[in-house]
């Protein structure tokens, strides 16, 4: 079959083409008659995997349950997956006990080993069975069919609805199909127990959701972005064969990527319901399956690949716009750096230091890191009261990740550099310093406090980004330290310090998720689209003819800053914005699902 866009004139041909590409990666196509809609499994493949990889346990269970073994195992896994305190993600990561015997634990998949030291683990990893079914009946009345379902070892993990642009349909029609025609109560779509993610895909774009909820279903883009540099926008570049979504079967759905996503990226986020009772015992929590957006996955993988080559010799600038999901990206990066090894299986970093520009340590960031298995039990949070001695003690202990505030940046620089005051204690250690969006757009008293703390004089007209840049420049690039600066608006000095020259010699970020893309994808509003100037007028009275201790220009700057940050002035502006918003701003109907 030809791969050009013109040759794919029906959705079914597109479906067949994807299956053929998956088979090249080692997938097995299974007939949909093998699908058990009541457990969202392919029981025969599940049993085949378990028998091949865990023969001892399966032999014992066979003696106990005989001909009922397959039914027993499917029911046991299904019961565990649908338990409100459990999830299929947890079972895939940690396995399942099928009865009360602690020796009867079954692993449902084997991750790719970090080293090749253990031949048995490599053999079991290669025994994972990846399969795909098409036209899968998923409801009890056999009225609804899903175009493609992806399985790992007989367990459904991904559903895909396909549309062909050449037939006048696109991803929006697939989204409508999920919202209007798919029942969230069907086992395959059951939240936390069914598929980990559901993709709506045409030839050019992909959208995803991790929870079906009829018309309330929230789909977000899973696209690479189209264009170059800061001008890159929403969507995907179309290649010569007519596919913008080739990365789905060439990367995302490949066996190793799916295993990496399950082991390292996907997690269940638990947040307190804003409408919850103030009574602690009656508080309610909302859960959400977090599947990385494409730019988050791409950034982490590219950073890790570069570190394997360059170790601690480089700094990294991650230019991700507001609305990029920065907190989770930083959490993923910190947790991956903990266990990152080079090709000789040596640790690249001994300690990870995460610094936030908030005066109070960002608890959301802390919780995001703690949720990831790789970071469990190795995170220590140090607030603005900690001393340099406290930091040194934490870094010299077994603590792998230290989260603290940017006010402690001077301490950190002195502690971790080769000739620092704590050099003998930390001699030979290698550090990753992740700086959480130190830029001038963070407004208000918190940013002013950070600036004054970092400034030697306690007073500064520079923003935090300038001050951090100056302090790093004074110390120079330390051979045992790599810094990862996350910012949406890098200045030229920041680009030169953390960025890298491109082929034209211009300094650019290591990874970019542009503001244009964030706006076009609906994650942030385009403030310039409704830009309105607002003038603040005031008059300075000088009663003293000459006061040599206060330079006039400095005094004016300090007074102007006081006025800009004064509560009355900010309150007045927000009232004007609120009134304008209520009378002028309406979300277009077509964009409501992603705004």
C-alpha positions as CSV (number, residue, x, y, z in Angstrom):
1,X,0.0,0.0,0.0
2,X,1.3,3.5,-0.9
3,X,1.9,5.8,2.1
4,X,0.9,9.1,0.4
5,X,-2.0,11.1,1.7
6,X,-3.8,10.9,-1.6
7,X,-3.9,7.1,-1.4
8,X,-5.7,7.1,2.0
9,X,-9.2,8.0,0.8
10,X,-11.0,6.1,3.5
11,X,-10.6,6.0,7.3
12,X,-10.3,2.2,7.2
13,X,-7.3,2.3,4.9
14,X,-5.7,4.7,7.4
15,X,-6.5,2.3,10.2
16,X,-4.9,-0.6,8.2
17,X,-1.8,1.5,7.5
18,X,-1.2,2.2,11.2
19,X,-1.6,-1.5,12.1
20,X,1.0,-2.4,9.5
21,X,3.4,0.2,11.0
22,X,2.9,-1.2,14.5
23,X,3.5,-4.7,13.3
24,X,6.9,-3.6,12.0
25,X,7.7,-2.7,15.7
26,X,6.8,-6.2,16.8
27,X,3.1,-5.8,17.6
28,X,0.7,-8.6,17.1
29,X,-2.7,-7.9,15.5
30,X,-5.5,-9.7,17.3
31,X,-9.0,-10.4,16.1
32,X,-11.5,-8.4,18.1
33,X,-13.4,-11.6,19.0
34,X,-10.7,-12.2,21.6
35,X,-11.7,-9.0,23.5
36,X,-13.5,-9.5,26.8
37,X,-15.5,-6.3,27.2
38,X,-16.3,-7.0,30.9
39,X,-12.6,-6.9,31.9
40,X,-11.1,-4.8,29.0
41,X,-8.7,-7.7,28.4
42,X,-7.5,-10.2,25.9
43,X,-7.5,-13.1,28.4
44,X,-5.6,-15.6,26.1
45,X,-2.7,-13.2,25.6
46,X,-2.6,-12.3,29.3
47,X,-2.3,-16.0,30.2
48,X,0.3,-16.6,27.6
49,X,2.5,-13.7,29.0
50,X,2.1,-14.9,32.6
51,X,2.9,-18.5,31.7
52,X,6.1,-17.5,29.8
53,X,7.4,-15.1,32.4
54,X,6.3,-16.5,35.7
55,X,6.0,-20.3,35.3
56,X,6.5,-21.2,38.9
57,X,3.6,-19.1,40.3
58,X,1.4,-20.1,37.3
59,X,2.2,-23.8,37.9
60,X,1.1,-23.5,41.6
61,X,-2.1,-21.6,40.6
62,X,-2.8,-24.2,37.9
63,X,-2.8,-27.0,40.5
64,X,-5.3,-25.0,42.6
65,X,-7.7,-23.8,40.0
66,X,-7.2,-26.2,37.1
67,X,-9.5,-25.4,34.1
68,X,-10.8,-22.3,35.9
69,X,-7.3,-20.7,36.1
70,X,-7.9,-18.2,33.2
71,X,-11.2,-17.1,34.7
72,X,-9.8,-16.8,38.2
73,X,-6.8,-14.6,37.1
74,X,-9.0,-12.3,34.9
75,X,-11.5,-11.8,37.7
76,X,-8.8,-11.2,40.3
77,X,-7.1,-8.5,38.1
78,X,-10.4,-7.0,37.2
79,X,-11.5,-6.8,40.8
80,X,-8.2,-5.1,41.8
81,X,-8.3,-2.7,38.9
82,X,-11.9,-1.5,39.6
83,X,-11.3,-1.1,43.4
84,X,-11.8,2.7,44.0
85,X,-8.5,2.7,46.0
86,X,-6.6,1.1,43.2
87,X,-6.0,1.5,39.4
88,X,-4.8,-0.4,36.4
89,X,-1.8,1.9,36.3
90,X,-0.8,0.7,39.8
91,X,-1.2,-2.9,38.8
92,X,0.9,-2.4,35.7
93,X,3.6,-0.8,37.8
94,X,3.6,-3.0,40.8
95,X,1.8,-6.2,40.0
96,X,-1.2,-7.8,41.7
97,X,-1.8,-10.4,44.4
98,X,-4.4,-12.8,43.0
99,X,-5.2,-14.4,46.4
100,X,-4.1,-14.1,50.0
101,X,-0.9,-16.0,49.4
102,X,2.1,-13.5,49.4
103,X,3.9,-15.8,47.1
104,X,1.2,-15.5,44.4
105,X,2.0,-12.1,43.1
106,X,1.9,-11.6,39.4
107,X,3.7,-9.0,37.4
108,X,1.7,-7.6,34.5
109,X,4.6,-6.2,32.6
110,X,8.4,-6.0,32.7
111,X,10.1,-2.7,32.2
112,X,13.3,-2.3,30.2
113,X,16.3,-2.9,32.5
114,X,18.6,0.0,33.1
115,X,21.6,-2.2,32.5
116,X,22.4,-5.5,30.8
117,X,23.7,-7.1,33.9
118,X,20.7,-9.4,34.5
119,X,19.9,-11.7,31.5
120,X,16.8,-13.0,33.1
121,X,15.3,-9.5,33.3
122,X,16.2,-8.8,29.7
123,X,14.5,-12.1,28.7
124,X,11.3,-11.2,30.6
125,X,11.3,-7.6,29.2
126,X,11.5,-9.1,25.7
127,X,8.6,-11.4,26.5
128,X,6.2,-8.4,26.9
129,X,3.4,-8.9,24.3
130,X,2.2,-5.7,22.5
131,X,-1.0,-6.1,20.5
132,X,-3.6,-4.1,18.6
133,X,-7.2,-4.8,17.7
134,X,-9.4,-2.9,15.2
135,X,-13.2,-2.4,15.2
136,X,-13.6,-3.5,18.8
137,X,-17.1,-3.8,20.2
138,X,-16.9,-2.2,23.7
139,X,-20.5,-2.0,25.0
140,X,-22.7,-4.8,26.2
141,X,-25.2,-4.3,23.4
142,X,-22.6,-4.3,20.6
143,X,-23.6,-0.9,19.3
144,X,-20.3,0.9,19.7
145,X,-17.0,0.1,18.1
146,X,-13.6,1.6,18.7
147,X,-11.3,2.0,15.7
148,X,-8.1,0.8,17.4
149,X,-7.3,-0.5,20.9
150,X,-3.7,-1.0,22.1
151,X,-2.9,-3.7,24.6
152,X,0.1,-4.7,26.7
153,X,0.1,-8.3,27.7
154,X,-3.6,-8.6,27.0
155,X,-4.5,-5.5,29.0
156,X,-6.2,-2.5,27.2
157,X,-4.2,0.7,27.7
158,X,-5.1,3.0,24.8
159,X,-8.1,3.6,22.6
160,X,-7.9,5.5,19.3
161,X,-10.6,7.0,17.2
162,X,-9.4,7.8,13.7
163,X,-10.7,10.2,11.1
164,X,-9.4,11.0,7.6
165,X,-9.2,14.6,6.5
166,X,-9.5,13.5,2.9
167,X,-13.1,12.4,3.7
168,X,-14.1,15.7,5.2
169,X,-13.6,14.7,8.8
170,X,-10.9,15.5,11.4
171,X,-10.0,15.1,15.1
172,X,-13.0,17.2,16.1
173,X,-15.3,14.6,14.8
174,X,-13.4,12.0,16.8
175,X,-13.7,14.1,19.9
176,X,-17.5,14.5,19.3
177,X,-17.7,10.7,19.0
178,X,-16.0,10.2,22.3
179,X,-18.3,12.7,24.0
180,X,-21.6,11.8,22.4
181,X,-21.4,8.0,21.6
182,X,-19.0,6.5,24.2
183,X,-20.2,5.4,27.6
184,X,-17.7,6.3,30.4
185,X,-19.2,3.3,32.4
186,X,-18.1,0.8,29.8
187,X,-15.3,-1.2,31.3
188,X,-12.7,-0.1,28.7
189,X,-13.4,3.6,29.5
190,X,-13.9,3.2,33.2
191,X,-11.8,5.9,35.0
192,X,-8.5,4.5,36.5
193,X,-9.5,0.9,35.5
194,X,-9.8,1.2,31.7
195,X,-7.6,2.8,29.1
196,X,-4.9,5.1,30.4
197,X,-5.4,7.6,27.6
198,X,-7.8,8.0,24.7
199,X,-6.6,9.6,21.4
200,X,-8.7,11.5,18.8
201,X,-6.6,11.5,15.7
202,X,-6.8,12.4,12.1
203,X,-4.0,12.6,9.5
204,X,-2.7,16.0,10.8
205,X,-3.4,16.4,14.5
206,X,-3.9,14.4,17.8
207,X,-5.9,15.3,20.9
208,X,-6.1,13.2,24.1
209,X,-8.1,12.7,27.3
210,X,-7.5,10.5,30.3
211,X,-11.1,10.5,31.4
212,X,-14.4,10.2,29.5
213,X,-17.2,12.2,31.0
214,X,-19.8,12.7,28.3
215,X,-20.0,16.4,27.3
216,X,-17.7,17.3,30.2
217,X,-14.8,15.4,28.7
218,X,-11.7,17.5,28.4
219,X,-9.5,17.0,25.4
220,X,-6.1,18.6,25.1
221,X,-3.6,18.7,22.1
222,X,-0.9,16.1,21.8
223,X,0.9,17.8,18.9
224,X,4.5,18.7,18.2
225,X,3.9,22.3,17.2
226,X,4.2,23.8,13.7
227,X,6.7,26.4,12.6
228,X,10.1,27.5,13.9
229,X,11.4,29.1,17.1
230,X,9.1,31.5,18.9
231,X,6.9,31.6,15.9
232,X,6.0,28.0,16.2
233,X,2.3,27.5,16.7
234,X,-0.3,24.8,17.2
235,X,-0.6,21.7,15.1
236,X,2.0,19.5,13.3
237,X,4.2,20.0,10.3
238,X,3.0,17.9,7.4
239,X,5.7,15.6,5.9
240,X,6.1,14.8,2.2
241,X,3.9,11.7,2.6
242,X,1.0,13.7,4.0
243,X,1.2,12.7,7.6
244,X,1.5,15.2,10.4
245,X,1.0,12.5,13.1
246,X,3.7,10.0,11.9
247,X,5.3,10.4,15.4
248,X,2.4,8.5,16.9
249,X,3.3,5.1,15.4
250,X,7.0,5.9,14.9
251,X,7.6,6.9,18.5
252,X,4.7,7.2,21.0
253,X,3.1,3.8,20.3
254,X,6.4,1.9,20.1
255,X,7.0,-0.7,22.7
256,X,9.9,1.1,24.6
257,X,8.1,4.4,24.6
258,X,4.9,2.9,26.1
259,X,6.9,1.2,28.8
260,X,8.7,4.4,29.5
261,X,5.4,6.3,29.8
262,X,3.9,3.8,32.2
263,X,7.0,3.5,34.3
264,X,8.3,7.1,34.3
265,X,5.6,9.5,33.3
266,X,2.0,8.6,33.8
267,X,0.7,9.2,37.4
268,X,-2.5,9.8,39.3
269,X,-2.8,13.3,40.7
270,X,-5.0,13.8,43.8
271,X,-6.2,17.3,44.5
272,X,-8.5,18.6,47.2
273,X,-11.9,19.7,45.8
274,X,-12.3,23.4,46.1
275,X,-15.9,23.0,47.1
276,X,-14.9,20.5,49.8
277,X,-16.0,20.8,53.4
278,X,-13.7,22.7,55.8
279,X,-14.0,19.7,58.1
280,X,-10.8,17.7,57.5
281,X,-12.5,14.3,57.9
282,X,-15.1,15.3,55.3
283,X,-12.9,16.8,52.7
284,X,-13.3,15.4,49.2
285,X,-10.5,14.9,46.6
286,X,-10.5,14.8,42.9
287,X,-8.3,12.4,41.0
288,X,-6.8,12.9,37.5
289,X,-4.6,10.6,35.4
290,X,-1.7,12.8,34.2
291,X,-0.4,11.8,30.8
292,X,2.4,14.1,29.5
293,X,1.7,16.6,26.7
294,X,4.0,16.1,23.8
295,X,6.4,19.0,24.6
296,X,6.8,17.8,28.2
297,X,7.8,14.3,27.0
298,X,10.0,15.7,24.3
299,X,11.8,18.1,26.6
300,X,12.6,15.4,29.2
301,X,13.8,12.9,26.7
302,X,16.0,15.3,24.9
303,X,17.6,16.6,28.1
304,X,18.4,13.1,29.3
305,X,19.9,12.1,25.9
306,X,22.1,15.2,26.0
307,X,23.2,14.6,29.5
308,X,24.4,11.1,28.6
309,X,26.8,12.7,26.2
310,X,27.8,15.8,27.9
311,X,27.4,14.9,31.6
312,X,27.8,18.0,33.8
313,X,29.6,20.2,31.2
314,X,26.5,22.1,30.0
315,X,23.7,24.3,31.3
316,X,20.1,24.1,29.9
317,X,17.5,26.7,29.2
318,X,14.0,25.4,29.0
319,X,11.8,28.1,27.4
320,X,8.3,26.9,28.2
321,X,5.4,29.4,28.1
322,X,2.8,29.9,30.8
323,X,0.3,27.1,30.4
324,X,3.0,24.6,29.6
325,X,2.5,22.5,32.7
326,X,5.9,23.5,34.1
327,X,5.3,22.1,37.6
328,X,4.9,18.5,36.3
329,X,7.8,18.9,33.8
330,X,10.1,19.9,36.6
331,X,8.9,17.0,38.8
332,X,9.5,14.6,35.9
333,X,13.0,16.0,35.3
334,X,14.0,15.9,39.0
335,X,12.8,12.3,39.4
336,X,14.6,11.1,36.2
337,X,17.9,12.9,37.1
338,X,18.0,11.0,40.4
339,X,18.6,7.7,38.6
340,X,20.2,8.9,35.4
341,X,23.3,6.8,34.4
342,X,25.8,7.2,31.6
343,X,26.7,4.4,29.2
344,X,29.2,3.0,31.8
345,X,26.3,2.8,34.4
346,X,27.7,5.6,36.5
347,X,25.5,8.2,38.2
348,X,25.6,11.5,36.3
349,X,24.3,13.4,39.4
350,X,24.6,12.8,43.1
351,X,22.1,15.5,44.2
352,X,19.2,17.4,42.6
353,X,18.5,20.9,43.9
354,X,15.1,22.4,42.9
355,X,14.8,26.2,43.5
356,X,11.5,28.1,43.3
357,X,11.0,31.9,43.0
358,X,8.3,31.8,45.6
359,X,9.1,33.0,49.2
360,X,7.2,29.9,50.5
361,X,8.3,26.7,48.9
362,X,5.9,25.6,46.2
363,X,4.0,22.7,47.8
364,X,2.4,21.8,44.5
365,X,5.8,21.2,43.1
366,X,6.9,19.3,46.1
367,X,3.8,17.0,45.9
368,X,4.3,16.5,42.2
369,X,7.9,15.2,42.9
370,X,6.8,13.0,45.8
371,X,4.1,11.3,43.6
372,X,6.7,9.8,41.4
373,X,8.0,6.4,42.4
374,X,11.6,7.2,41.6
375,X,11.7,10.1,44.1
376,X,9.9,8.3,47.0
377,X,11.6,8.9,50.3
378,X,14.4,11.0,48.8
379,X,13.0,14.5,48.9
380,X,13.7,17.1,51.5
381,X,12.0,20.5,51.5
382,X,13.9,23.5,53.0
383,X,12.0,26.7,53.5
384,X,13.3,30.3,53.7
385,X,14.4,29.7,57.4
386,X,17.1,27.1,56.5
387,X,20.7,28.1,56.8
388,X,23.7,27.2,54.6
389,X,24.7,24.6,57.2
390,X,21.2,23.0,56.8
391,X,21.6,22.9,53.1
392,X,25.1,21.4,53.3
393,X,23.9,18.8,55.7
394,X,21.0,17.8,53.4
395,X,23.3,17.5,50.4
396,X,25.9,15.5,52.3
397,X,23.2,13.0,53.5
398,X,21.3,10.4,51.5
399,X,18.8,13.0,50.4
400,X,18.7,12.9,46.6
401,X,16.3,15.9,45.9
402,X,16.4,19.1,47.9
403,X,13.6,21.7,47.2
404,X,14.3,25.2,48.5
405,X,13.7,28.9,47.6
406,X,15.7,31.1,45.3
407,X,16.7,33.3,48.3
408,X,19.1,30.5,49.2
409,X,20.8,30.7,45.8
410,X,24.0,32.4,47.1
411,X,24.3,29.6,49.7
412,X,23.8,26.9,47.1
413,X,26.4,28.4,44.7
414,X,29.0,28.5,47.5
415,X,28.2,25.0,48.8
416,X,28.3,23.2,45.5
417,X,31.2,24.9,43.7
418,X,34.5,23.1,43.7
419,X,36.3,25.5,46.0
420,X,33.2,26.4,48.1
421,X,33.2,26.7,51.9
422,X,31.8,23.2,52.1
423,X,34.1,21.7,49.5
424,X,35.6,19.0,51.8
425,X,32.2,17.8,52.8
426,X,30.9,17.5,49.3
427,X,34.1,16.8,47.5
428,X,33.6,14.9,44.2
429,X,29.8,15.3,44.2
430,X,27.9,16.3,41.0
431,X,24.9,18.5,41.2
432,X,21.8,19.4,39.0
433,X,20.3,22.7,39.9
434,X,16.8,23.2,38.5
435,X,15.7,26.9,38.7
436,X,11.9,27.3,38.6
437,X,11.0,30.2,36.4
438,X,13.1,33.0,37.8
439,X,11.8,35.9,35.6
440,X,10.5,39.4,35.8
441,X,6.8,38.5,35.1
442,X,6.3,37.2,38.6
443,X,4.8,40.3,40.3
444,X,4.0,41.6,43.7
445,X,5.5,41.5,47.1
446,X,6.9,38.0,46.8
447,X,9.1,38.9,43.8
448,X,10.2,42.1,45.5
449,X,11.2,40.1,48.6
450,X,13.2,37.6,46.5
451,X,15.0,40.4,44.7
452,X,15.9,42.2,47.9
453,X,17.1,39.0,49.5
454,X,19.4,38.1,46.6
455,X,20.7,41.6,46.2
456,X,23.8,42.3,48.4
457,X,22.4,45.7,49.4
458,X,18.9,44.5,50.0
459,X,17.7,47.1,47.4
460,X,17.8,46.4,43.7
461,X,16.2,47.6,40.5
462,X,17.2,44.4,38.8
463,X,14.7,41.5,38.6
464,X,15.5,38.0,39.8
465,X,16.6,36.8,36.4
466,X,19.2,39.5,36.2
467,X,20.5,38.9,39.7
468,X,20.8,35.1,39.3
469,X,22.6,35.6,36.0
470,X,25.1,38.0,37.6
471,X,25.7,35.7,40.5
472,X,26.3,32.7,38.2
473,X,28.6,34.7,36.0
474,X,30.7,35.7,39.0
475,X,31.2,32.0,39.9
476,X,31.6,30.8,36.4
477,X,30.4,27.4,35.0
478,X,31.4,24.8,37.6
479,X,32.5,21.5,36.1
480,X,30.5,19.5,38.6
481,X,27.2,21.4,38.1
482,X,24.6,21.6,35.4
483,X,21.8,24.2,35.8
484,X,18.4,23.8,34.2
485,X,16.6,27.2,34.0
486,X,12.9,27.1,33.3
487,X,11.5,30.5,32.0
488,X,8.8,31.7,29.7
489,X,10.6,35.0,28.9
490,X,14.4,34.7,28.8
491,X,16.4,37.9,28.5
492,X,19.5,38.1,26.3
493,X,21.8,37.6,29.2
494,X,19.9,34.5,30.3
495,X,20.1,33.1,26.7
496,X,23.8,33.6,26.6
497,X,24.3,32.0,30.0
498,X,22.0,29.0,29.7
499,X,21.3,28.8,25.9
500,X,23.4,27.4,23.1
501,X,24.3,29.0,19.8
502,X,22.4,27.7,16.8
503,X,23.8,27.3,13.3
504,X,23.6,31.1,12.8
505,X,25.5,31.8,16.0
506,X,22.4,33.1,17.8
507,X,21.8,31.8,21.4
508,X,18.6,29.9,21.7
509,X,16.9,27.7,24.4
510,X,17.6,24.0,24.5
511,X,13.9,23.3,24.3
512,X,11.0,25.6,23.4
513,X,7.2,25.5,23.9
514,X,6.3,28.9,22.5
515,X,3.8,31.4,23.8
516,X,2.2,31.4,20.3
517,X,1.6,27.6,20.6
518,X,0.2,27.9,24.1
519,X,-2.2,30.6,22.9
520,X,-3.3,28.7,19.8
521,X,-3.8,25.5,21.8
522,X,-6.0,27.4,24.3
523,X,-3.9,27.2,27.4
524,X,-3.4,30.9,27.8
525,X,-5.2,34.0,26.5
526,X,-3.6,36.4,24.0
527,X,-3.3,39.5,26.1
528,X,-2.3,41.6,23.1
529,X,-5.6,40.7,21.3
530,X,-7.4,43.1,23.7
531,X,-4.5,45.3,24.8
532,X,-5.6,48.5,26.6
533,X,-3.2,51.1,28.0
534,X,-3.7,52.4,31.5
535,X,-1.9,55.4,32.7
536,X,-0.9,56.1,36.3
537,X,-0.5,59.8,37.0
538,X,1.1,61.1,40.1
539,X,3.1,64.2,41.2
540,X,6.2,64.3,43.3
541,X,6.6,67.1,45.8
542,X,10.2,67.9,47.0
543,X,10.2,70.1,50.1
544,X,14.0,70.0,50.7
545,X,16.0,72.0,48.1
546,X,19.0,69.8,48.3
547,X,19.5,66.4,50.0
548,X,22.8,64.9,48.9
549,X,22.1,61.5,50.6
550,X,19.2,60.7,48.3
551,X,20.0,60.9,44.5
552,X,16.9,62.2,42.7
553,X,16.8,59.4,40.1
554,X,17.0,56.7,42.7
555,X,14.3,58.3,44.8
556,X,12.0,58.5,41.8
557,X,12.5,54.8,40.9
558,X,11.8,53.7,44.5
559,X,8.6,55.9,44.7
560,X,7.5,54.6,41.3
561,X,8.0,51.0,42.4
562,X,6.0,51.7,45.6
563,X,3.1,53.1,43.6
564,X,3.1,50.3,41.1
565,X,3.0,47.7,43.9
566,X,0.7,49.5,46.2
567,X,-2.4,47.5,47.2
568,X,-4.8,50.3,46.3
569,X,-3.4,50.7,42.9
570,X,-3.4,47.0,42.1
571,X,-7.0,46.7,43.5
572,X,-8.2,49.5,41.2
573,X,-6.6,47.9,38.1
574,X,-8.1,44.5,38.8
575,X,-11.6,46.0,39.2
576,X,-11.2,47.7,35.8
577,X,-10.0,44.4,34.3
578,X,-12.9,42.5,35.9
579,X,-15.5,44.8,34.6
580,X,-14.0,44.7,31.1
581,X,-13.8,40.9,31.2
582,X,-17.5,40.6,32.1
583,X,-18.7,42.9,29.3
584,X,-16.2,42.0,26.5
585,X,-14.7,38.5,26.8
586,X,-16.5,35.4,25.6
587,X,-14.9,32.1,24.9
588,X,-15.7,31.0,21.3
589,X,-17.9,27.9,21.4
590,X,-15.5,25.9,19.3
591,X,-12.6,26.5,21.8
592,X,-14.4,25.9,25.1
593,X,-13.1,22.4,25.6
594,X,-9.5,23.7,25.6
595,X,-9.7,27.1,27.2
